[in-house]
Amino acid sequence: LAAAGAPWAFENLGKTWTIISPDYAWGHSHYQEHKAVIEKLGGKVHPPIFVPLDAKDLVPYLAKIPQDTEVLFSVFFGAQSVAFYTQAKTMGLEKTMRMYSICGTMEAIAPADLQGAGEGVYLVENFPRMLKFKDDAFHKKHNEVMEIDDVDAREKTSTRVMAKSHAWQSWENVFALKEAIEKSGWKTKKDDLLVIEALEGLEMANSLGHPQGAKLLRKEDHSGIIDCYISRVENNKLEVKKKVAREDLVKLMPPRVDLSKMPA
């Protein structure tokens, strides 16, 4: 996600960044990856603000944000996301800096449920929340099968919202594994390596099995090379502002390892 969104955010939102995130591996990883990208582009990244996982009052941490911050990059999930957005809004932070985040920070949350606290926030999505930004038969059928609406990904039988930018991976993994098993001729446990080799470098076409879109499972590092979307909350909807095509993403994200050459 750093490769997909940070260069655009640097050029369009600001050059001086502060990163606030939970104090565990997920938050630390996003800090390290985004810091590397922003500094390589010539930007400034302030020391990170790490928040304990059990913190409900985020004001003491939000108060540490340097005043010259142009982009506040946040990494939270679930209840702590709600606390972050509502308390940041109360403090008026969006008046002096741009709010930027990853899809996880608003996963399983409809912007309207934040009652305006998420308005203006920029996010990197893996799968557009709104159908109209990938308006094809496979996306439509996916939504029908999952029984979610085409705007918020809200379940039609409840008030719950699907974690759509993550849940598609579970859906697609089944179809990728099926293809690899069939392609490799797997019969027993001793054929497992053949399945791995079939998955390495697998090209997946946009289809019902892969409704997020066409993608490559890169052979060297097993990374999924996919289209990403930079969206902004406007009038309580996630409106896509920029599509980062997988062809552009791969240029920004060269492999760091070659797992295909590791001993079996």
N, C-alpha and C positions, 0 to 999 in steps of 0.2 A: 504493500500500500504506500510505502514511502516513495518508491520509484514511480508509482502511478500518479500520485497526487501532489507530492511536495514541490516538484519543479513548477507546476502550474500555479500552486498557491504562492510560491516565492515571487513569481513574476506578476501575479495579479492581486495579491492580498497584502504583501509586505515583506520586508527584508529582515526585520528584527523580531525574533521569535522567543516566546516563553512556552515551555511544555509542562503541563500539569497532568499527573496520572496517578493511579494507585501504586502503592509501594510493594509491588511484587513483580515477578519476571515479565509478565505481559506488558506492564507499563514501562519497565526499564528497557525492554527490547524496542518498543516504539520510540522511546527517547533516543536511544543509541542510533537507530536506523535513520530517523528524521534529522537528527543533529548532523550526521555524516553528509546527508544530501544537501542540507541548507548551507553548511560551511563550505562544501565543495563548490557551491554556486556563488560563494562570496558573501553570504549572509551572516548574521550574528545570532547565536543561540544563548540565552541566559541560562544560568544553572537551573536544573530541573526542580520542580516542586512536587515532591512525592507525598501522597495522602494515605494515611492508614486505612486499611480495608473496612474497619468498623466505624470510621468517622461519618457522622451525620451532619455536623455543623462544619461546613467547608469555608466559612468566612475567614477564620484565622489563616487559612492557606491561600485563599484568593487575595487577601490583603498583602501577601508577599510579592504579588506580580509587579515587576518593575514598570514604572510609568511610561517608559519609552517603548514598551511592547507594541508592536504593530499587528502581530498575529499571535493569538492565544490558541495553542494546539492542545486539545483535551483528549484524554483516553480514559473513559469510564464505561461502566456497564450496569444496566438494571437500575436499582433504587438509587445508587450513587450518581448515575447519570441525571436522574430527575433532580436530585439535590443540587448537583453542579449547575444545571441550566437555570433552575428557579432562583438559586442564590446569586448566581452571576448576574442574572437579569435584575434582581433587586438592587444590586450594587451598581447597575448601569454600565457594566464593563463593555458592552457592545457599542457604547457611544464613543469610546476612545481606541478600540482595537477590533480587528476582525476575528470572528470565532470560527475556528476550523477544526475538523475532527475526522475520525474514521467512522465507517458505517456502524461498528459495534456500539458506539456511544448513543445511537438512536435505534438500535435493533430492538424489535418487539415493543416499540413505542410509536404511536401515531403522533405526529407533530401537534395536532389539535388537542391531544390529551395533556400537553404541557401548558396549555392556556396562554400561548404567546411567548413563552420563555425561550422557545427554540427558533423564533422568527429571525431570519437572516443568517442562520448558521450554515456553513458550508461543510459538506461531507463527501467522502469517497465511497461510492457504492460498488459492489461487485455485480449486483443484479438490480436494475432499476425498480424502485418500489412501485412506480406508476407504470401501468401497462403501455401507455402511449409512447413511452420512450424506447421500447423494443416491441413494437406492435406487430407481432406475427402469430401464426396459428399455434406454434409450439408454446409460446408464453401464455397465450389465452387458454390452451388446454391445461397447462400446468396449474393455472389459477383455478380453473373449474374443478380439477381433480382434488386440489387442496382445499377447495371451498373457501376461498378468500376473495375479497373485493379487489378491484383493479386500481385503487388509489392508495390505500393505506396497508394493504395486505392483511386486513382485519378478517378474522373468521366470521363467516356468515351466520354461524350458529351461536356465537358468543361475542364478548367484547375484546377478546384476546387478539393480539397482533402477531403475525408470523415473523420470525427472525429471518427475513427473506434473503438477505445478502450472505447468510451462512447456511441456511437450510437446504438450498439448492445443491450443495456439495454432497449431502447424504443421498439425495435423489439420484444425482448423476454417478456417484461412486458405484452404485448397483449395476448400472448399465455399462460402465467402463470395465468393471470386473467381469461381467458376463461376456463382453466382447473379447477380453484377454483370455478367458478360459476357453472359449470356442476357437480363438485364433491359435492358441498354443497346443490344443489337443489334450489338455490336462485330464488325467484319469485318476491319479493317486497323489499322495503327499510328496512322493519323489519328483513330481512334475512342478512343484511350486516355483522353482527357479525359472521355468519356461513361462509361467504367468507373469512374473516380474519383468522378464525380458520383453514380453508382449506389451506390457504397459509402458515401458520406457520408450519415449518418442511417439506415443500414440496420438494420432490426430483424431479429434472428435468433431463431427459436423454438427452444425446447428440443427436440432431435431427434438422430438419429444423426449428422447433419452437425455438430451443435453440442452434444455430450454434456456439456460443462461447464455448460450451462444457457442460458436465454434471455438475450439481451444486446442492447445498442445500440452501434453504432459512431457516436459523437457527431459530428455534422456539423462543429461549430466547430473542434474540436481533434483529431479523429480518435482520441479516447480510447475504449477499450472499457469500457463501463459494465456491470459484471458483479456477480454475487453473490460475496462473499468469506466466508471461514470462519476463525474464531479457534479454534485447536486447542491442546491440551496433551498432552504425552507422559505417558501413564499406563500403567504395566505394559507398557512397550515398544510402545505403540500410540498413534497420533495421534487422540485423542478430541476431537471438535468440541464446543466450549463455547458458541459464539455464531455465528449466521449473520448476516452484515451484508448485508441485501438490497440489490440494485442501486438500488432506489428511495431507500434511505437514503444510499447512497454518493454518488449524484448531487447530493444536497443539500450534502454536505461538500466537493465537488470541482467548483466552478464553472469554466467554461472561462477560460483566461488569454489565449487568442488566438482569432481567427476565420480559420482557414485557407481556409474556403470563399469568402472575399472577396479572397483574394490573386489577382493577375493570373496568367493561365495561362502 
